[in-house]
C-alpha cells in the first residue's frame, strides 16, 4: 500500500489551498515536510502571514489565478465558515465537476460545499494539535468520491496526524464539538488548575508550570498507554486519599461529566447553525 508521504510526493496536479490561517498553514507545512513539491501548491490567502510569504519564496504559488493553476488534483478549503459563501465566486473557477474538494470548515455540509464549489467533496474536521503533527481528523466522503480521490484526501489529512473515516455525515457536528473544539477544553483545564494553585497559595509562575506540565505529562501518558483513561484515573486514586477527595467534587452532581455533556451539546448545536 502506498504511504501517505509517497502519495503526496507522487501527486499529479496542483493542490490549491483556500485559506492559510493556523490550520491551513499547519496542513501546508505538513505537506511540504512529507515531500510535496512546493511548486505544486497554490495558496489563496488575501492576508498571508510572514510564514506563508516565506513559503512563497520557496516556490509555493501565492494568490495565483485559476487560469494559471494548471490541473488541480485537490482543492482544500480552510476558510472561516462564516465567509465561505461570500468567497464562493472566487473559489468556483478552480473546481471542475470531477475535482476533489476537501473541506476542514466547521459546520459546512457536503451539500453546501457542492452548491458553492462543486466537485467531489470530502468533509473533514481536524484539530489544533495538527500544528505539531499530533492532530486527529475525522473525514466523510460524498458518494461520488473515487477510491483514488479518497486516498489523496487521506494523504493530505494524514500530514498533520491521525485520520479516521466515517460513513455518517450526521456525526460530523459532534466530532467538531469533541475533538475539533476539544483542545480548548484541555487548555482551560490547565488554565483553571493553575488558578486553583494560586488560590491554594502557590506563586503564579510556579502554579502555571505545575499545571502545564501535569496536563502535558498526563496527556503523553494517555497517548503512550494501552489502558483506558478510566483505568489510568483509578491508578492515581488511592481510596480515601487526596485524589479521591478531589474527584468526589469533580465527578459529583453538576461536576465535569455534566459540564462536558452540556458543553459538547452546545458546540454541536453551534456547528449545525454554521451550516445555515
Secondary structure, DSSP 8 states (H G I E B T S, - for coil): ---HHHHHHT--SEEEEE--SHHHHHHHHHHHHTT--GGGEEEE-TT--HHHHHHHHTT-EES--GGGS-SEEEEEE-S-GGGHHHHHHHHHTT--TT-EEEE--TT--HHHHHHHT-SEEEEEE--GGGGGT-EEEEEEE-TT--HHHHHHHHHHHHTTEEEEE-S-GGGHHHHIIIIITHHHHHHHHHHHHHHHHHHTT--HHHHHHHHHHHHHHHHHHHHH--S-HHHHHHHH--TTSHHHHHHHHHTSTTSHHHHHHHHHHHHHHHHHHHT-
